[in-house]
């Protein structure tokens, strides 16, 4: 069918009459240079037709051929017959006879002749050869507009208006231009050839290529055509875009490759690098072929993997890989292992942009400074990488999932090589870390002994003698055992057991704290003996107070064991076991289970769950955790190969952690035999008349007077358990014994609970995150108040006493007697040591001829 165009021209009868500058002068007109406006040019599919709808009203000069003027006769619109069936798009689905001359569908020609030079500016009618139908239709001039024309003596200028619709365009010239895609030096036939070399295969991208102390990328083209006039334009792409800092490179035949020097990547790191190329003839440089892009790109920079880390509560760390896909190169004078980039890490909370206000709850392993060196480059994977373990801190704080950011300082560049300078001031993108933290749990075993488990805080009692497993986590090869002995035997009818020894093992590390080799019924406990059968790994630490009464053991797993010595009941040890949240579902023993189930704390070693008896002495449960000679850590040391040393697992990235001092160790020579002991049944009031209510008031008063009472007085279950333990001790002793043990236990529990609240942390001047001093360092050991006073955590002794807790009399020591406990036999050799008691101090003396206690 025939398509009808209904177009309306703004056919003004004359050109504006106002005075204008001479349009023939250069600068007063614009050039229209498209040679396809020629009446001899026929548009072919798929070439789009010309349209002048965007033409600005004004003066124009056609520069298309020698004549370069509008035709003065009607332009034939039925030049070529097309096969409509081959056209698919909306424009080309046109009638069988197409109007395709002058490079457009509706050509516009000049009705009338061109003026002479002397005629000046003349008005003319420009006709569009469009069939509109109707009585007013004029052949070849279905629509028209008035324009102005001036003869400039060697060319014509036209005052033109934009066309009202597309595809309509002004015709100009009569010579036949080269067909679409063809070119000649004149732009016209004859002698038309391809407008540009036709590339068929995209370029290949290669690199980085390392040559000595340089590296580069190449963009290589495969093209068989040979012509000295052809050239190829290579452009480097960064995330698919050009960058003005890296200009295109033009390569003339026979060249087929371009090179990107790695030193030009400054400011362009962490982008996908690729290339594209197009071809052209030098004589026709304005007409270039289409771009062809390389299929391969290369990510060039330093990145982290993964970019988002989640550390669940049952894990303590997650690995983060820092990876550079660019080599680290230096000047030739630097050895490969010294040619490095240095990367510094820091950790900060998402909620607080100050990196040290809360970042103490997350850190990194081993170090805060990591290097990427030339010697680490892997030519196969084309990368150099370092692995950083992001570690959940050893803090007991528990507050669900918290977001952190591991960020990186600007990279430190130490070499002047331009291939290392590309990293100058580059900053690796930060890594988001979500830490799901579960708080640590505390178990206490105190006095004779009273046990408060990890989760169910109901106190129960152990009145048997032997070696027992207080806590174990088989998954991480960790176990704490206690040794109980009969104590307070001044009164046979009131004898109880006490903890006299503690043995702790983590993997092949074994530490024994022995208070069992003193006179059981003497006046003092002395200083517990620390023995270590073998070397310890780095990260396992023993700290002991100067008076020897407090020992703290730290392990790489973040377990913390606190042991205090007391002279009550003839001497005993109190034990506090703090286990990390990562032990969830894996902890068990006398301390109960760690699974948020308060009803299964009395789980036997076999798995049977017991019930708490009315007298709170679950003998079936406690005896299930008793060890014989084959499983006792007091008699056996770990066998097998020694575990390798572990580096400190937690770095806060601004503190070097100076100040920790380890104990000195000695071999284990303790030899003992167990004593059979049965507990006695006692009742209120005591024989001296102490009632149960009086004992309770005495114990509760001591707790209320403690330094942290106001912070933790709401811990009613724990407080009631401590009071019950204190009452039992008074019942056994038939005397108002010291309350230092229950106060110390209360303070330990309270500090742990307060440490779970992030509001109780402050930042020191060195950037270290610590618990507020008023609830930590400023709190004194209860023993301090017997012979001294507390001044901001420092025990100021009364006259005549010295030591951390003012427990040592300030007088020369006196040799009392060797401890007659069987630890020295008649066959003692000259190399063996004899343990002597010098008042309250335990010491070792070389053999001085003393035999069998004489």
MILUMSE-501546 format. One record per residue (C-alpha): residue number from 1; residue in one letter; x, y, z. Coordinates in steps of 0.05 Angstrom, whole numbers, m for minus. Layout:
% MILUMSE-501546
     i   aa       c1       c2       c3
   NUM    a        X        Y        Z
...
//
This chain:
% MILUMSE-501546
     i   aa       c1       c2       c3
     1    x        0        0        0
     2    x       22       72       m8
     3    x       39      111       55
     4    x       13      183       59
     5    x       53      236       98
     6    x       13      291      130
     7    x       65      344      145
     8    x       57      418      159
     9    x      110      469      141
    10    x      117      536      174
    11    x      113      568      105
    12    x      129      640      120
    13    x      121      686       58
    14    x      187      722       68
    15    x      252      722      104
    16    x      257      769      163
    17    x      269      839      137
    18    x      311      863      194
    19    x      382      885      178
    20    x      433      827      180
    21    x      507      820      171
    22    x      532      796      103
    23    x      518      721      104
    24    x      575      709       55
    25    x      627      728      106
    26    x      663      671      141
    27    x      633      660      209
    28    x      564      683      188
    29    x      544      615      160
    30    x      553      541      177
    31    x      576      485      131
    32    x      534      424      113
    33    x      584      373       88
    34    x      547      307       81
    35    x      560      284        9
    36    x      500      239       13
    37    x      455      300        0
    38    x      473      292      m74
    39    x      415      278     m122
    40    x      459      221     m149
    41    x      462      185      m82
    42    x      413      130      m67
    43    x      404      107        5
    44    x      409       32       15
    45    x      389      m12       72
    46    x      408      m11      129
    47    x      435       61      122
    48    x      389      109      160
    49    x      360      167      119
    50    x      381      238      130
    51    x      336      286      168
    52    x      342      360      181
    53    x      291      365      238
    54    x      346      387      286
    55    x      374      440      240
    56    x      376      509      271
    57    x      345      566      231
    58    x      401      605      199
    59    x      450      612      141
    60    x      484      550      113
    61    x      533      532       58
    62    x      533      463       25
    63    x      602      435       17
    64    x      590      369      m19
    65    x      619      373      m89
    66    x      646      424     m139
    67    x      578      456     m149
    68    x      549      446      m80
    69    x      481      478      m92
    70    x      409      456      m86
    71    x      377      425     m147
    72    x      329      471     m185
    73    x      285      414     m212
    74    x      242      363     m179
    75    x      281      306     m149
    76    x      254      239     m171
    77    x      228      202     m111
    78    x      219      135     m146
    79    x      291      122     m162
    80    x      296       50     m138
    81    x      249       m7     m129
    82    x      261      m47      m65
    83    x      239     m115      m42
    84    x      195      m97       17
    85    x      195     m169       41
    86    x      268     m164       63
    87    x      256     m103      108
    88    x      239     m115      181
    89    x      244      m50      220
    90    x      191        5      222
    91    x      226       53      176
    92    x      243        3      122
    93    x      175      m29      121
    94    x      156       23       68
    95    x      119       21        2
    96    x      146      m19      m56
    97    x      174       44      m91
    98    x      218       81      m42
    99    x      237      155      m40
   100    x      311      146      m26
   101    x      348      200      m66
   102    x      390      254      m32
   103    x      402      206       25
   104    x      331      214       51
   105    x      259      193       39
   106    x      229      262       26
   107    x      279      306      m13
   108    x      273      382      m13
   109    x      293      421      m76
   110    x      295      494      m97
   111    x      237      517     m140
   112    x      265      571     m186
   113    x      335      593     m206
   114    x      392      615     m163
   115    x      405      691     m160
   116    x      466      726     m188
   117    x      517      761     m146
   118    x      484      828     m159
   119    x      416      803     m138
   120    x      436      800      m65
   121    x      391      761      m19
   122    x      331      730      m54
   123    x      270      694      m30
   124    x      257      626      m58
   125    x      207      569      m48
   126    x      235      503      m24
   127    x      192      444      m43
   128    x      186      376      m11
   129    x      168      322      m60
   130    x      114      290      m19
   131    x       45      269      m43
   132    x       m9      298        1
   133    x      m69      291      m45
   134    x     m127      339      m48
   135    x     m146      394      m97
   136    x      m89      439      m77
   137    x      m36      386      m89
   138    x       20      409     m135
   139    x       64      357     m168
   140    x      133      351     m135
   141    x      115      404      m83
   142    x       67      373      m35
   143    x       95      417       21
   144    x      138      480       16
   145    x      174      533       57
   146    x      203      600       38
   147    x      278      605       45
   148    x      330      658       26
   149    x      389      649      m21
   150    x      451      692      m36
   151    x      505      684      m89
   152    x      572      696      m56
   153    x      611      694     m121
   154    x      639      624     m115
   155    x      587      590      m73
   156    x      516      599      m48
   157    x      489      607       22
   158    x      419      589       43
   159    x      375      613       99
   160    x      343      547      121
   161    x      291      524      170
   162    x      288      457      205
   163    x      242      406      173
   164    x      176      393      210
   165    x      185      317      209
   166    x      229      259      190
   167    x      256      233      144
   168    x      260      299      105
   169    x      325      334       84
   170    x      352      387       37
   171    x      385      363      m28
   172    x      451      392      m52
   173    x      502      372     m105
   174    x      497      328     m166
   175    x      560      285     m166
   176    x      554      212     m146
   177    x      588      201      m78
   178    x      618      136      m57
   179    x      567       85      m32
   180    x      558       74       41
   181    x      620       43       72
   182    x      663       64       14
   183    x      713      121        8
   184    x      756      159      m42
   185    x      801      220      m33
   186    x      747      264      m64
   187    x      689      228      m33
   188    x      660      215     m102
   189    x      663      162     m155
   190    x      704      136     m187
   191    x      760      105     m145
   192    x      717       87      m85
   193    x      746       36      m38
   194    x      729       12       33
   195    x      725       70       79
   196    x      767       34      131
   197    x      800      m34      140
   198    x      748      m85      162
   199    x      769     m121      225
   200    x      737     m188      240
   201    x      770     m213      304
   202    x      772     m175      371
   203    x      840     m161      401
   204    x      871     m207      453
   205    x      891     m179      521
   206    x      954     m205      555
   207    x      990     m191      620
   208    x     1018     m173      667
   209    x     1083     m189      633
   210    x     1143     m181      679
   211    x     1211     m163      650
   212    x     1265     m153      702
   213    x     1240      m95      745
   214    x     1183      m73      699
   215    x     1115     m101      679
   216    x     1065      m85      624
   217    x     1002     m108      588
   218    x      993     m118      514
   219    x      933     m112      467
   220    x      947     m155      405
   221    x      908     m154      340
   222    x      905     m209      288
   223    x      893     m179      218
   224    x      921     m204      152
   225    x      909     m142      109
   226    x      971     m105       88
   227    x      969      m32       67
   228    x     1019       23       86
   229    x      961       72       90
   230    x      923       33      144
   231    x      930       46      218
   232    x      901       19      282
   233    x      877       59      343
   234    x      884       23      409
   235    x      848       48      471
   236    x      858       21      542
   237    x      794       12      582
   238    x      785       14      657
   239    x      719      m16      680
   240    x      698       m8      607
   241    x      714       66      603
   242    x      771      107      574
   243    x      814      148      621
   244    x      844      215      597
   245    x      909      199      636
   246    x      922      141      588
   247    x      915      168      516
   248    x      900      124      456
   249    x      958       93      418
   250    x      959       93      341
   251    x      999       38      309
   252    x     1015       40      234
   253    x     1020      m21      189
   254    x     1053      m71      198
   255    x     1045      m61      273
   256    x      989     m100      307
   257    x     1002      m90      381
   258    x      999      m36      435
   259    x     1032      m37      504
   260    x     1007       m8      570
   261    x     1065        6      617
   262    x     1047      m16      688
   263    x     1074       50      715
   264    x     1013       85      683
   265    x      965       50      730
   266    x      975      102      785
   267    x      906      124      806
   268    x      873       68      766
   269    x      880        9      814
   270    x      823      m38      831
   271    x      793      m36      762
   272    x      783      m86      706
   273    x      834      m69      652
   274    x      818      m85      579
   275    x      828      m55      510
   276    x      792      m40      445
   277    x      816      m25      375
   278    x      790        3      309
   279    x      822       11      241
   280    x      825       70      192
   281    x      862       96      131
   282    x      909      153      145
   283    x      881      191       84
   284    x      811      183      112
   285    x      825      190      186
   286    x      757      220      200
   287    x      723      156      178
   288    x      742      100      225
   289    x      716       30      233
   290    x      675        3      292
   291    x      708      m12      358
   292    x      724      m84      375
   293    x      736      m99      450
   294    x      779     m153      480
   295    x      739     m211      508
   296    x      787     m217      567
   297    x      798     m165      620
   298    x      845     m165      680
   299    x      828     m141      750
   300    x      888     m100      770
   301    x      896      m79      842
   302    x      893     m103      915
   303    x      831     m132      943
   304    x      807     m173     1002
   305    x      769     m239     1001
   306    x      717     m243     1027
   307    x      693     m171     1028
   308    x      643     m187     1083
   309    x      659     m232     1142
   310    x      611     m265     1191
   311    x      641     m297     1254
   312    x      588     m341     1287
   313    x      587     m350     1362
   314    x      615     m421     1357
   315    x      678     m397     1320
   316    x      733     m351     1344
   317    x      763     m328     1278
   318    x      755     m323     1203
   319    x      810     m317     1151
   320    x      816     m256     1107
   321    x      861     m258     1046
   322    x      895     m195     1021
   323    x      911     m206      948
   324    x      949     m164      897
   325    x      943     m182      824
   326    x      999     m135      807
   327    x     1072     m152      821
   328    x     1112     m113      872
   329    x     1175      m88      837
   330    x     1233      m46      861
   331    x     1298      m18      834
   332    x     1351      m69      818
   333    x     1391      m54      882
   334    x     1336      m83      927
   335    x     1333     m158      939
   336    x     1267     m194      925
   337    x     1252     m210      998
   338    x     1262     m136     1017
   339    x     1221     m108      959
   340    x     1154     m103      995
   341    x     1091      m62     1006
   342    x     1070      m52     1078
   343    x      997      m55     1096
   344    x      972      m32     1164
   345    x      905      m55     1192
   346    x      857      m25     1242
   347    x      790      m46     1270
   348    x      732       m1     1287
   349    x      659       m8     1305
   350    x      606        9     1254
   351    x      569       48     1307
   352    x      629       89     1329
   353    x      678      116     1278
   354    x      731      124     1332
   355    x      771       61     1317
   356    x      791       49     1390
   357    x      727       60     1429
   358    x      698      m10     1419
   359    x      746      m45     1372
   360    x      777      m82     1430
   361    x      725     m136     1419
   362    x      755     m155     1352
   363    x      826     m161     1327
   364    x      873     m195     1279
   365    x      922     m251     1290
   366    x      997     m247     1298
   367    x     1009     m175     1274
   368    x      977     m111     1250
   369    x     1028     m101     1195
   370    x     1030     m146     1134
   371    x     1076     m145     1074
   372    x     1067     m163     1001
   373    x     1135     m177      972
   374    x     1165     m190      904
   375    x     1190     m257      928
   376    x     1119     m279      944
   377    x     1094     m270      872
   378    x     1061     m332      843
   379    x     1071     m331      768
   380    x     1019     m385      757
   381    x      961     m352      793
   382    x      990     m283      778
   383    x      982     m256      848
   384    x     1016     m245      915
   385    x      974     m255      977
   386    x      975     m256     1053
   387    x      924     m288     1099
   388    x      900     m250     1161
   389    x      858     m284     1214
   390    x      805     m237     1240
   391    x      797     m259     1313
   392    x      740     m249     1361
   393    x      770     m220     1423
   394    x      778     m256     1489
   395    x      731     m208     1524
   396    x      673     m239     1563
   397    x      626     m186     1535
   398    x      561     m214     1508
   399    x      513     m171     1469
   400    x      493     m210     1407
   401    x      515     m192     1336
   402    x      556     m128     1328
   403    x      584      m98     1265
   404    x      656      m78     1256
   405    x      699      m54     1199
   406    x      770      m78     1185
   407    x      801      m18     1151
   408    x      869       m6     1120
   409    x      915       53     1125
   410    x      945       81     1061
   411    x      997       33     1034
   412    x     1068       50     1053
   413    x     1115       52      993
   414    x     1189       49     1009
   415    x     1220       44      940
   416    x     1226       98      887
   417    x     1211       50      830
   418    x     1153       77      787
   419    x     1124        7      789
   420    x     1118       10      864
   421    x     1098       83      865
   422    x     1031       63      832
   423    x     1011       39      902
   424    x     1029      104      936
   425    x      970      129      980
   426    x      927       72      954
   427    x      876       48     1006
   428    x      849      m22     1005
   429    x      773      m23     1011
   430    x      748      m37     1081
   431    x      718     m104     1102
   432    x      654     m109     1141
   433    x      655     m159     1199
   434    x      593     m183     1236
   435    x      613     m214     1302
   436    x      562     m258     1336
   437    x      590     m263     1407
   438    x      571     m310     1462
   439    x      595     m291     1531
   440    x      643     m333     1572
   441    x      619     m375     1631
   442    x      647     m379     1702
   443    x      650     m439     1748
   444    x      675     m433     1819
   445    x      699     m488     1867
   446    x      715     m457     1934
   447    x      731     m476     2007
   448    x      711     m546     2027
   449    x      692     m548     1967
   450    x      627     m515     1945
   451    x      615     m517     1870
   452    x      575     m466     1830
   453    x      567     m490     1758
   454    x      571     m454     1692
   455    x      497     m444     1683
   456    x      455     m470     1741
   457    x      479     m427     1799
   458    x      452     m473     1853
   459    x      511     m491     1898
   460    x      527     m565     1912
   461    x      582     m598     1952
   462    x      637     m649     1943
   463    x      659     m688     2005
   464    x      700     m743     1975
   465    x      775     m750     1966
   466    x      806     m761     1898
   467    x      824     m732     1831
   468    x      763     m703     1794
   469    x      750     m672     1726
   470    x      723     m603     1741
   471    x      715     m584     1667
   472    x      734     m611     1599
   473    x      724     m595     1526
   474    x      746     m655     1485
   475    x      738     m616     1420
   476    x      796     m569     1437
   477    x      835     m618     1480
   478    x      825     m579     1545
   479    x      815     m606     1616
   480    x      817     m580     1688
   481    x      824     m630     1745
   482    x      823     m619     1819
   483    x      852     m661     1876
   484    x      814     m662     1941
   485    x      843     m681     2009
   486    x      814     m683     2080
   487    x      823     m617     2115
   488    x      804     m584     2182
   489    x      820     m646     2222
   490    x      828     m611     2288
   491    x      758     m637     2301
   492    x      750     m709     2277
   493    x      675     m702     2277
   494    x      677     m642     2231
   495    x      728     m664     2179
   496    x      714     m642     2107
   497    x      752     m644     2041
   498    x      786     m586     2007
   499    x      819     m574     1940
   500    x      893     m579     1949
   501    x      915     m587     1877
   502    x      895     m563     1807
   503    x      920     m592     1741
   504    x      904     m558     1675
   505    x      918     m585     1606
   506    x      908     m553     1538
   507    x      934     m597     1482
   508    x     1004     m617     1506
   509    x     1011     m559     1555
   510    x     1004     m584     1627
   511    x     1008     m541     1689
   512    x     1001     m568     1760
   513    x      989     m523     1820
   514    x     1003     m563     1883
   515    x      983     m545     1954
   516    x      978     m617     1976
   517    x     1049     m625     2002
   518    x     1040     m582     2064
   519    x     1022     m606     2134
   520    x      947     m615     2126
   521    x      931     m593     2195
   522    x      985     m541     2206
   523    x      979     m466     2213
   524    x      986     m444     2140
   525    x      981     m464     2068
   526    x     1044     m430     2044
   527    x     1056     m414     1972
   528    x     1028     m466     1923
   529    x     1080     m502     1882
   530    x     1076     m493     1806
   531    x     1103     m550     1765
   532    x     1107     m558     1690
   533    x     1128     m626     1663
   534    x     1146     m600     1594
   535    x     1156     m536     1554
   536    x     1096     m492     1542
   537    x     1072     m462     1477
   538    x     1076     m388     1465
   539    x     1010     m358     1487
   540    x     1005     m401     1550
   541    x     1020     m355     1608
   542    x     1027     m363     1683
   543    x     1022     m303     1728
   544    x     1032     m305     1804
   545    x     1026     m251     1856
   546    x     1088     m233     1896
   547    x     1061     m266     1959
   548    x     1046     m329     1919
   549    x      973     m333     1941
   550    x      941     m318     1873
   551    x      958     m355     1808
   552    x      926     m341     1741
   553    x      935     m386     1680
   554    x      920     m361     1610
   555    x      915     m406     1549
   556    x      913     m391     1473
   557    x      841     m415     1471
   558    x      824     m355     1517
   559    x      809     m400     1576
   560    x      828     m368     1642
   561    x      840     m405     1707
   562    x      847     m367     1772
   563    x      872     m403     1835
   564    x      876     m372     1904
   565    x      906     m402     1966
   566    x      872     m396     2034
   567    x      895     m416     2103
   568    x      824     m433     2126
   569    x      812     m506     2145
   570    x      886     m517     2150
   571    x      898     m493     2079
   572    x      862     m502     2013
   573    x      857     m475     1942
   574    x      798     m439     1911
   575    x      787     m448     1837
   576    x      753     m403     1785
   577    x      746     m430     1714
   578    x      728     m380     1660
   579    x      713     m414     1593
   580    x      702     m379     1525
   581    x      635     m375     1489
   582    x      664     m420     1435
   583    x      658     m478     1483
   584    x      583     m477     1474
   585    x      554     m548     1469
   586    x      623     m578     1483
   587    x      636     m564     1557
   588    x      622     m614     1614
   589    x      648     m638     1682
   590    x      635     m621     1754
   591    x      621     m550     1730
   592    x      562     m577     1690
   593    x      545     m569     1617
   594    x      549     m507     1572
   595    x      486     m511     1530
   596    x      437     m461     1559
   597    x      399     m518     1592
   598    x      393     m509     1668
   599    x      364     m578     1677
   600    x      422     m622     1655
   601    x      480     m593     1695
   602    x      487     m658     1734
   603    x      505     m698     1672
   604    x      549     m758     1688
   605    x      610     m775     1648
   606    x      568     m830     1616
   607    x      514     m780     1594
   608    x      463     m798     1648
   609    x      429     m736     1677
   610    x      422     m737     1753
   611    x      376     m698     1799
   612    x      400     m653     1855
   613    x      387     m687     1923
   614    x      357     m648     1980
   615    x      424     m643     2017
   616    x      458     m615     1954
   617    x      511     m670     1955
   618    x      502     m707     1889
   619    x      553     m762     1902
   620    x      532     m804     1842
   621    x      545     m746     1796
   622    x      611     m724     1827
   623    x      638     m795     1831
   624    x      624     m804     1757
   625    x      677     m751     1744
   626    x      729     m783     1789
   627    x      794     m804     1755
   628    x      837     m864     1769
   629    x      913     m868     1763
   630    x      909     m878     1687
   631    x      869     m815     1673
   632    x      894     m769     1729
   633    x      933     m708     1704
   634    x      968     m708     1771
   635    x     1001     m774     1753
   636    x     1005     m772     1677
   637    x     1031     m721     1628
   638    x     1007     m714     1555
   639    x     1042     m761     1507
   640    x     1055     m755     1433
   641    x     1088     m700     1393
   642    x     1089     m631     1422
   643    x     1041     m581     1392
   644    x     1076     m525     1354
   645    x     1082     m457     1386
   646    x     1024     m410     1373
   647    x     1034     m337     1363
   648    x      993     m288     1402
   649    x      924     m294     1372
   650    x      898     m225     1385
   651    x      926     m158     1363
   652    x      890      m92     1373
   653    x      936      m59     1323
   654    x      959       m2     1366
   655    x      987      m36     1428
   656    x     1049      m80     1432
   657    x     1026     m113     1496
   658    x     1089     m104     1538
   659    x     1090     m121     1612
   660    x     1072     m194     1618
   661    x     1121     m236     1660
   662    x     1120     m312     1661
   663    x     1135     m354     1722
   664    x     1197     m397     1725
   665    x     1183     m471     1723
   666    x     1211     m534     1755
   667    x     1203     m608     1746
   668    x     1146     m646     1779
   669    x     1171     m689     1838
   670    x     1106     m694     1876
   671    x     1089     m765     1900
   672    x     1026     m777     1940
   673    x      978     m831     1963
   674    x      903     m818     1969
   675    x      871     m820     2037
   676    x      802     m851     2049
   677    x      755     m800     2079
   678    x      681     m797     2095
   679    x      641     m734     2110
   680    x      605     m722     2176
   681    x      534     m699     2186
   682    x      528     m633     2225
   683    x      469     m591     2247
   684    x      452     m521     2275
   685    x      466     m492     2324
   686    x      540     m507     2331
   687    x      567     m533     2397
   688    x      591     m462     2413
   689    x      520     m435     2401
   690    x      526     m403     2333
   691    x      456     m404     2302
   692    x      441     m410     2228
   693    x      412     m339     2226
   694    x      474     m310     2260
   695    x      518     m345     2210
   696    x      476     m320     2152
   697    x      478     m249     2177
   698    x      554     m253     2187
   699    x      564     m278     2115
   700    x      515     m230     2081
   701    x      545     m171     2118
   702    x      613     m187     2089
   703    x      584     m188     2019
   704    x      547     m122     2028
   705    x      611      m88     2050
   706    x      649     m110     1988
   707    x      672      m58     1938
   708    x      626      m80     1881
   709    x      563      m94     1921
   710    x      525      m36     1891
   711    x      540      m61     1820
   712    x      519     m134     1830
   713    x      471     m137     1888
   714    x      418     m161     1839
   715    x      454     m227     1829
   716    x      410     m259     1882
   717    x      421     m332     1862
   718    x      496     m326     1862
   719    x      495     m287     1928
   720    x      450     m338     1962
   721    x      497     m393     1939
   722    x      557     m357     1969
   723    x      521     m346     2034
   724    x      502     m420     2038
   725    x      575     m439     2026
   726    x      598     m391     2080
   727    x      547     m419     2130
   728    x      570     m490     2118
   729    x      642     m468     2130
   730    x      622     m436     2196
   731    x      583     m499     2214
   732    x      643     m543     2201
   733    x      693     m497     2237
   734    x      645     m480     2293
   735    x      674     m411     2289
   736    x      666     m346     2251
   737    x      717     m360     2198
   738    x      745     m308     2150
   739    x      698     m287     2093
   740    x      753     m269     2044
   741    x      738     m329     2000
   742    x      665     m314     1988
   743    x      679     m240     1979
   744    x      733     m256     1928
   745    x      685     m304     1892
   746    x      632     m250     1891
   747    x      680     m200     1862
   748    x      702     m250     1809
   749    x      630     m263     1789
   750    x      613     m189     1790
   751    x      672     m169     1747
   752    x      654     m221     1695
   753    x      582     m196     1691
   754    x      603     m123     1687
   755    x      652     m140     1632
   756    x      594     m164     1589
   757    x      567      m93     1584
   758    x      602      m52     1530
   759    x      586       12     1569
   760    x      636      m10     1622
   761    x      696       m3     1575
   762    x      741       57     1566
   763    x      800       74     1521
   764    x      868       86     1551
   765    x      917      139     1525
   766    x      953       84     1486
   767    x      888       63     1452
   768    x      878       m1     1492
   769    x      806      m21     1508
   770    x      799      m38     1582
   771    x      745      m46     1634
   772    x      734       16     1675
   773    x      785       18     1732
   774    x      733       30     1786
   775    x      704      m39     1772
   776    x      769      m75     1756
   777    x      839      m51     1773
   778    x      817       m7     1831
   779    x      785      m66     1867
   780    x      830      m99     1919
   781    x      834     m171     1941
   782    x      792     m181     2004
   783    x      854     m206     2040
   784    x      880     m135     2036
   785    x      831     m111     2089
   786    x      858     m158     2142
   787    x      925     m122     2150
   788    x      917      m61     2105
   789    x      871      m15     2066
   790    x      855       m8     1992
   791    x      878       54     1954
   792    x      855       52     1880
   793    x      872      m22     1873
   794    x      937      m18     1913
   795    x      938      m51     1981
   796    x      971       m4     2031
   797    x      996      m47     2088
   798    x      991      m34     2162
   799    x     1057      m29     2199
   800    x     1091      m95     2205
   801    x     1061     m127     2141
   802    x     1084     m129     2069
   803    x     1064     m163     2004
   804    x     1011     m153     1950
   805    x      955     m166     2000
   806    x      993     m150     2064
   807    x      995     m223     2085
   808    x     1069     m227     2100
   809    x     1098     m205     2166
   810    x     1155     m156     2157
   811    x     1207     m196     2197
   812    x     1265     m243     2180
   813    x     1242     m313     2161
   814    x     1254     m370     2210
   815    x     1265     m442     2192
   816    x     1209     m481     2226
   817    x     1212     m553     2202
   818    x     1214     m595     2139
   819    x     1144     m615     2119
   820    x     1135     m686     2141
   821    x     1089     m705     2084
   822    x     1126     m762     2050
   823    x     1153     m720     1994
   824    x     1225     m734     2017
   825    x     1244     m805     2026
   826    x     1303     m837     2064
   827    x     1333     m852     1996
   828    x     1334     m778     1976
   829    x     1395     m766     1932
   830    x     1442     m708     1936
   831    x     1408     m678     1873
   832    x     1338     m677     1905
   833    x     1310     m614     1938
   834    x     1279     m612     2007
   835    x     1217     m569     2016
   836    x     1220     m528     2080
   837    x     1170     m482     2113
   838    x     1195     m413     2131
   839    x     1136     m380     2164
   840    x     1087     m370     2106
   841    x     1137     m372     2050
   842    x     1151     m435     2010
   843    x     1222     m441     1983
   844    x     1271     m491     1956
   845    x     1341     m501     1987
   846    x     1397     m542     1959
   847    x     1415     m607     1994
   848    x     1452     m587     2058
   849    x     1460     m656     2087
   850    x     1389     m657     2116
   851    x     1362     m727     2113
   852    x     1293     m754     2130
   853    x     1270     m689     2161
   854    x     1327     m683     2211
//
